[in-house]
Amino acid sequence: MTVQPLLFLEDVAQLARSEGGRNIWEARHLSRLEPFKHLDLPDLIYVVDFPGRGIGQEFLLGRQICGPRKFLMIREIGHSMVRLFARRFVGRVAQFVILWGGRPLDLLDANPPIFRDEVFDTTYIKLTRVEDTSAPRGWRVVKSSVVGQIWPDPTWLLQEECVASGETLAYFANETLAVHRPRQLFLFPVCASAEGIAAMNTVCRNHGVELIPVLNEAIVQVAAEGVRKPFTDLGLQPRTIVSRTFHSALHYRYQGKPLCWLGDVGDSLYKPVEHLIETVEDMAALDWDFGQEDFSHWPTMTASPEVLDVIAQRWPAVAEMARTQLGV
């Protein structure tokens, strides 16, 4: 069944400018629209579009992407968005890198550098989560470990690659904004939901801090009931907002199904074998037509025994298709 967004970027946003082959959309006052009235969204959300199947789009079309390639794609997309808004930064800038997913966004690794007069004040944050069936998403944050300090700078950048429910970011913000209130807090995730942005905006508003979200390609809806727990799938949901042309590409790639575009980002970066197997598992749970899947676009690791043997045990026909297309 075709899943159509209720709104497109062309309906709810204005194309503010184009720079370096990238379009910057401004979506204003989304909370006034019926589908988003229950959300505490910022008055302005930026969406950066990499048109013509640029890297921002290719990233969201590539659930199977993993390992070093995914790391480098996250870095390129995130750093490209930061460069577009660097002129907006006020005074000294501090970045807070949420580990492990936010590691590719660390601006100390930007090439060429994005520094101005000095390197960015940098703090690394590791948030520990535990399973909790009574929590809305099946888990909760229990503590944070901070390497660095809470910098008293007027501009903060919160580096997190994916914002789903927003609970992780809200935990961090409640903890750190009680110590220092910057004038502005920027987010540059490569995939983000309206629900997650709203959760973060509520915390920032309560502390008197301006939240400036800069998103890649889409404003995504968190699934009320996902493919599998913890039900934070970011895919073709009814209130996902993308451009009309990109929606067509997404619908074709994901067969009109609500497959999460990213999967577990941490696993995709640091546990690629598990990520590839999980991707097949999620596809199978959605009755995926594997006859339409082009495994030649999957990582070469897919052809390894660690991946193919596991797939063959559970989905032998899928493994045979993959072997044929990968030439193994």
Secondary structure, DSSP 8 states (H G I E B T S, - for coil): -----S--HHHHEEEEEEETTEEEEEEE-GGGSGGGTTS---SEEEEEE-TTT-HHHHHHT-TT--HHHHHHHHHHHHHHHHHHHGGG--SSEEEEEEETTTGGG-GGG-SS---SSS--EEEEEEEEEEE-TTSTTSEEEEEEEEES-----SEEEEE-SEESSSHHHHHHHHHHTTT---SEEEE--SEEBHHHHHHHHHHHHHTT-EEEEEEES-BB-B-SS-SSTT---BSS-TT-B--HHHHHHHHHHTTTS---SS--HHHHHH-HHHHHHHHHHHHHHTT--GGG--GGGS-GGGGSHHHHHHHHHH-HHHHHHHHHHHT-
